[in-house]
Amino acid sequence: MEKIALMLVFASSFLFTLFFAPKYMKKAREKNYTVKDMYKRDKPEIPSIGGLIILAALLTSLVVALILVNLIGVETITALIILYFLILVYGLFGLADDLFQIGHSWKIIVPYFLAMPIVALMPESTINLYYTEINPGIWYLFLIAPMYIMVTSNLINMHSGYNGLACGLSYIILSFIMIRVFFESGAEKIFMFLPLFGSLLAFIYYETYPARIFWGNTGSLMTGAALGAFLVVNKLELFGVVILLPHIINFLMYVVWKIKKLGDVKFGTLREDNTLEVPNHWTLKWFFPYHLRLTEHQSMWILYGLTTLSGIMGLILVPY
């Protein structure tokens, strides 16, 4: 019966997203919640803030989980609610950013405090570093763990810009986290991933190239927080650093960009053959099309490949 409950939680999130995303897209167009797709010849207006669909799907799956509490267990449901409360609050912060363009400093300060509920799910404060452990004690609970989630959320948010890029990379990372947790703990901890896993699986169908919807900061900050929280709760901090290597490199390249004062250009242009012409190579999404004649779709697949490679490295190199 527990397996049936797990499938229902996954299915509710997946089907909600699959069914309601087209309805949201129609309504978003009517209300002018759209942005231009800058790497298409005609620059079409695409419905934005699609992360609201994921947020609503997560709430729906949590309601289903509450209904099935007798099959799932009170302790599991309690942990699930605390975890997804943190994730949903990040989604609301992302929504505020989409609507009101919150400043960069606030994107560092506020998310740190939004991650504090993670303390309720941390039975210990040790960090596994290869074949040794360190115990920062209270510093881990109130400083390192919330900062880890905040940083992960912002890394996911930054590494975007192509159809299906951030969403697809997040799905790849989530899949590798689930595989790692399964190898370490079996199937019993997979339950925590199912609401987000189901919703992302359906959402990427609409957001991948050519995108019919963009998830906005609502989706990227929320999903990034979820990935960070999953890593922290399962004591996979080092594994997370490895699978997030492309995102970390992307951030470091951005730092160099700022040091060099190369301006705030957000988009490249299209050549006649639909390959990308980008301003510089100081961001990972532009690095390959800067040196090679690549389309948006080809660039996306290269970046998918890098994150997949990082995931495989994490599974192999980080000790169990």
Secondary structure, 3 states (H helix, E strand, C coil): CHHHHHHHHHHHHHHHHHHHHHHHHHHHHHCCCEEECCCCCCCCEEECCCHHHHHHHHHHHHHHHHHCHHHHCHHHHHHHHHHHHHHHHHHHHHHHHHHHCCCCCHHHHHHHHHCHHHHHHCCCCCEEECCEEECCCHHHHHHHHHHHHHHHHHHHHHCCCCCCHHHHHHHHHHHHHHHHHHHHHHHHHHHHHHHHHHHHHHHHHHHCCCCCCCCHHHHHHHHHHHHHHHHHHCCCHHHHHHHCHHHHHHHHHHHHHHHHCCCCCCCCEECCCCCEECCCCCCHHHHHHHHCCCCHHHHHHHHHHHHHHHHHHHHHHCCC
